[in-house]
Amino acid sequence: MRLLLLLFLWPIAAAAAGVADIRLPEGFSISVYASGMPQARSLALGANGTLFVGSSGDKVYAVPAGGGKPRIIASRLEAPHGVAFKDGALYVAAIGRILRYDGVDQRLDNPPRPASVVDDLPTDRHHGLKPIRFGPDGLLYLGVGSPCNVCVPKQGYGVIERLDPRGGKREVYASGIRNTVGFDWDPRTKELWFTDNGRDMLGDDLPPDELNHAARAGMNFGFPYCHAGDLADPQFTQRSCRDFTPPARKLGPHVAALGMRFYTGQRFPEKYRGAIFIAEHGSWNRSKKIGYRVSVVRDLDAQAPTYETFAEGWLQGEESWGRPVDVIVASDGALLVSDDKAGAVYRIDYRKQ
């Protein structure tokens, strides 16, 4: 029993101790917003400021507005990674299905039984965690990864789909994607942007991960034939990179760029407003690890947008105590960051000097 207690408490202690190692630009600070959520993954905000946290385990959590002790609002699910909130309902994407919890924001102590939205999604575990977000068109967008390192995915894989959440038709919005775990819409143009993880086994520095801009439906981003816009795959040579849409910005190689959000708050300095924050989960297949940080991409209208590290310190040498997964802008303009290794969510704040 003592061993089990220590195993449970270790991630909580790691998060509390580790924030002192996080390096941020001048004027920013970081604190633990909530902890005790093993394998914490995607984030969604409810109408009352409740933070919903999906996981790659079997539970979904709810953190009260302002932070604090999380509640378990759903359990015995298979990797309920994706969470999205709309019109009082929480949508949860688990392996194989999407569920809807109506009125959950008002019933955190007695969550409702879920209704089924979709029950025929792919059940593969390789790249099987499914991000979901509601778009400006009111439709629910869903990422379905390619179930491989590199392959020609079957129909329905390697795509971003969108669907009518009340049971309407499902359609492919973007294709040629290896595995996206984060997407968001530019608040100015309402156009979709998303991260994509590059293939493995081409060495330490190839290919880069990608930040992609899907300005309209029907765009193909090249997987598996072309990586990062200009790297032809040595195994799949049937198509040219000229046939596909290149990334808007190449990211670090194997950084595992996951969740991303446009910064829509007013709390951070002007240069961050309208920028994209990206949670980089971190490499597993480089001789020298990279990632394990939050990066920011600015100047999106430029030919070469600026890509730089914003928060780092989860990686100490070659050992990590945490791994960022998702980011979301809180109602007060702070940035919340989930960490599936430490089982925590952090709050990054800014105060004028």
Summary of the structure (lengths in Angstrom):
residues: 353
radius of gyration: 19.1
end to end distance: 48.0
largest distance: 59.6
contacts: 1248
relative contact order: 0.15
helix: 8%
strand: 39%
